């Protein structure tokens, strides 16, 4: 694990922690969706071995 980077959201003036795997824009987007009560992400992928389709 590396050092955590912290940036300030220019719209809300809240501090946002940027994980090592994310860019600044991705961290800001995730923070804004969390504040708005949005769904983090929905990924529709095939579920191999499942009898019923998604």
C-alpha positions as CSV (number, residue, x, y, z in Angstrom):
1,X,0.0,0.0,0.0
2,X,1.2,3.4,-0.9
3,X,0.6,6.7,0.7
4,X,-3.0,8.0,0.5
5,X,-3.5,11.1,-1.5
6,X,-6.2,13.6,-0.5
7,X,-7.7,16.1,-2.8
8,X,-10.3,18.8,-2.3
9,X,-13.5,18.6,-4.4
10,X,-13.9,22.1,-6.0
11,X,-17.7,21.9,-5.9
12,X,-18.3,20.8,-2.3
13,X,-15.0,21.7,-0.6
14,X,-14.9,18.3,0.9
15,X,-11.7,16.3,1.2
16,X,-11.7,13.1,-0.9
17,X,-9.2,10.3,-0.4
18,X,-7.9,9.0,-3.8
19,X,-7.0,5.3,-3.7
20,X,-3.9,4.0,-5.5
21,X,-6.0,2.4,-8.2
22,X,-8.1,5.5,-9.1
23,X,-7.5,8.8,-10.8
24,X,-8.6,12.1,-9.2
25,X,-11.6,12.3,-11.5
26,X,-12.8,8.8,-10.6
27,X,-12.4,9.5,-6.9
28,X,-14.4,12.8,-7.3
29,X,-17.1,11.1,-9.3
30,X,-17.4,8.3,-6.7
31,X,-17.6,10.8,-3.8
32,X,-20.3,12.8,-5.5
33,X,-22.4,9.8,-6.3
34,X,-22.0,8.6,-2.7
35,X,-23.1,12.0,-1.4
36,X,-26.1,12.0,-3.7
37,X,-27.1,8.5,-2.6
38,X,-26.5,7.0,-6.0
39,X,-25.6,3.4,-6.7
40,X,-21.8,3.0,-6.7
41,X,-21.7,0.9,-9.9
42,X,-23.7,-1.8,-11.6
43,X,-21.8,-4.3,-13.8
44,X,-23.8,-6.7,-15.8
45,X,-21.6,-9.7,-16.6
46,X,-22.5,-13.3,-17.6
47,X,-22.7,-15.6,-14.6
48,X,-21.3,-18.9,-15.9
49,X,-22.7,-21.9,-14.3
50,X,-26.0,-20.2,-13.4
51,X,-29.1,-22.0,-14.7
52,X,-31.3,-18.8,-14.9
53,X,-30.1,-15.8,-17.0
54,X,-29.6,-12.5,-15.4
